[in-house]
Amino acid sequence: MSESSTLLRARVPSDRMGRVEEILDDLGLKPSDAVNMLFAQIERRGCLPFEVSLHHQPLMNATDQATEWTEALGEY
């Protein structure tokens, strides 16, 4: 049995859409795939899968990020 779907329309700046489509194409994804992945994470977590804030926080370097992920998720 197929699942019903809903059409979602969104306005996105053309230059951003072009850049994002190139990245998604390299990943083998369509924009609708990315939106579905985002929505699945919102549904699973009950919130956005990233922080939205007006306060600047520097990005973690790769080593710190790997350490934090390992502590949270265990060894790969």
C-alpha positions as CSV (number, residue, x, y, z in Angstrom):
1,M,0.0,0.0,0.0
2,S,1.5,3.4,-0.9
3,E,1.6,6.2,1.5
4,S,-0.2,9.4,0.6
5,S,1.9,12.5,0.3
6,T,1.5,16.3,0.5
7,L,3.0,18.9,-1.8
8,L,5.1,21.4,0.0
9,R,6.0,24.7,-1.7
10,A,8.7,27.0,-0.4
11,R,10.4,30.2,-1.7
12,V,14.2,29.8,-1.8
13,P,16.6,32.2,-3.3
14,S,17.6,30.9,-6.8
15,D,21.4,31.2,-6.2
16,R,21.1,29.2,-2.9
17,M,18.9,26.6,-4.6
18,G,21.5,26.1,-7.3
19,R,24.3,25.7,-4.8
20,V,22.3,23.3,-2.7
21,E,21.2,21.2,-5.7
22,E,24.8,20.7,-6.7
23,I,25.7,19.5,-3.3
24,L,22.7,17.2,-3.1
25,D,23.4,15.8,-6.5
26,D,26.9,14.9,-5.4
27,L,25.3,13.1,-2.5
28,G,22.8,11.3,-4.8
29,L,19.9,13.2,-3.3
30,K,17.0,15.3,-4.6
31,P,15.8,18.4,-2.7
32,S,12.7,16.5,-1.7
33,D,14.9,13.8,-0.2
34,A,16.7,16.4,2.0
35,V,13.4,17.9,3.1
36,N,12.1,14.4,4.0
37,M,15.3,13.7,6.0
38,L,14.9,17.0,7.8
39,F,11.2,16.3,8.6
40,A,12.1,12.8,9.8
41,Q,14.6,14.2,12.3
42,I,12.2,16.8,13.5
43,E,9.6,14.1,14.0
44,R,12.0,11.8,15.8
45,R,13.6,14.5,18.0
46,G,10.6,16.7,18.6
47,C,12.7,19.7,17.7
48,L,15.0,21.0,15.0
49,P,18.1,18.8,14.6
50,F,20.4,21.8,15.0
51,E,20.4,24.8,17.3
52,V,18.8,28.1,16.2
53,S,20.2,31.0,18.1
54,L,21.2,34.6,17.8
55,H,24.3,33.9,19.8
56,H,27.5,33.0,17.9
57,Q,29.1,29.8,18.9
58,P,32.4,28.8,17.2
59,L,32.4,25.5,15.4
60,M,34.2,22.5,17.0
61,N,37.3,21.2,15.4
62,A,37.3,17.7,14.0
63,T,39.0,16.1,17.0
64,D,36.6,17.7,19.6
65,Q,33.6,16.8,17.4
66,A,34.8,13.2,17.1
67,T,35.3,13.0,20.9
68,E,31.8,14.3,21.6
69,W,30.2,12.0,19.1
70,T,32.1,9.0,20.5
71,E,31.0,9.9,24.1
72,A,27.4,10.3,22.9
73,L,27.1,7.4,20.5
74,G,29.9,5.0,21.4
75,E,32.9,3.7,19.3
76,Y,32.4,3.4,15.6
